[in-house]
Amino acid sequence: MNTRSKDVDILNVTFRGKEIKAILVYKNRKNISIKIDSFGKVIVISPPKISKKIIKDIIIEKGDWILKKLEKYKDREEVYRQRMFITGEKFLYLGKEYHLVIKKLLEDSVKKSNCRINIDESEIIIQTNDVSTEFIKKSLKSWYKMESERIVLERIDFLKLNCEIMNQLIPASVKVKEQKKRWGSCTSQKNIYINSKISMARLDVIEYVIIHEFSHLAHMNHSKKFYDLVKSIMPDYKDKENWLKINGYKITI
């Protein structure tokens, strides 16, 4: 599943010899606003009828301010991608950021590596007898996959219970697996695959990914009929696409 939408675009503007990459979000409003999120993403929110040339000119007018802000955040996204799997790092769960906390268990007679993972209001807590980076990474990936499997099955049941159209869309199978570049996919054999990290996304975004892939059971393309079907099930689906477009880089292990 791609996250492309006519309501979200990417603008590249050169200012003082530096490239400014901005996420352009169209919304029904009167004015244009520019903000820098906490990870250095430049986000421009604009009325839908404003031309890209005008928006680029405004970005250039604000260029000095943008570059000054970006200087503060220039390393954050890279740090987010290049995990160290240590206490203090931030990980998403259902769209909320949690701090990772690793607690070393006392060594016992059992030499096999093991761990328990729990989540509270602000922390993902790993209690383990093996604090090696590789084991923590493997354990987290496994935990997220299990959470994704549980949540995806729950949301499918919920959607089918509350939407008759979903009951008419019957896949051959639904599986959660690791996918590097897709949030979900649907094969010509009607097998649906959902990204094993999807439990990092907001619950409504997870529902959108499910609806998107189920809609491919009727339309194996991204035609108007396909998006009309998606919209009939989830009228505000574009907001979910926008969330993935803006926050997708955070969904990583």
C-alpha positions, 0 to 999 in steps of 0.5 A, a space after each residue: 500500500 502506498 501513502 500517496 494522496 492528492 492532499 499531501 505532496 513533497 516540495 523541494 526548495 533550494 535556499 542559500 545553497 541548501 535544499 529544504 524538503 517540505 511536506 505539503 498538506 492541503 486543508 480547508 483553511 484560509 491561510 498558509 502555515 509552516 511548522 517544524 515538527 520535533 524531528 525536523 520535518 518541515 510541514 506546510 499546511 495550505 488551502 487547496 487552491 494555492 499554487 505550488 509556486 506561491 507556496 515555494 516563494 513563501 518557503 523561501 521568504 521564511 528560509 532563514 527561520 526554517 534553516 535555523 530551526 532545522 539546525 536544531 533538529 538535523 540529527 534527530 531523524 537519523 538517530 530515530 532510524 539508527 536505533 541503538 536499543 538502549 534505555 531512553 530511546 523512543 518507540 511508537 506504540 499505537 501512535 504514541 511515543 514511549 521511552 524504552 527501559 531495559 532492566 537487567 535481570 539477575 543471572 540464574 542457572 538458566 543460560 538461555 536468553 529470555 525477556 518480558 516486555 510490558 508497557 505502562 503510561 510512558 515506557 516500554 519496559 524490557 526485563 531480560 537476562 540478555 541486554 545485548 543489542 541484537 537480542 533486544 532488537 530481536 525481542 522488540 521485533 517479535 513483540 511488535 509482530 505479536 501485538 500487530 497480529 492481535 490488533 489486526 485481528 481485533 480490528 478486522 472483527 470490529 470493522 466487520 461487525 460495524 460495516 456490512 461492506 467489510 463482510 462482503 470482502 473476503 480474503 483468502 488469508 490475512 497474515 502479518 509479516 515484515 515488510 520494508 516498504 509497504 504498510 500492507 499488500 493484497 495479492 491477486 490470489 486474495 492474500 492480504 499481508 499487513 506490516 509487522 510494525 503496524 502496531 506502532 501506528 494509531 488505531 484508526 490508521 491501522 483500521 485504514 490500512 486494513 480497509 485499504 487492503 480489503 478494498 483491493 479484493 474488489 479493485 486490484 488498482 488505485 482507481 477512482 472506484 477503488 478510492 470510492 469504496 475506501 471512502 464509503 467505508 472510511 469517509 476520512 481516510 485521507 487523514 490517515 494517509 496523511 498521518 502515515 506520510 508525515 509519521 511513517 519514518 518513525 515506524 521503524 525497528 
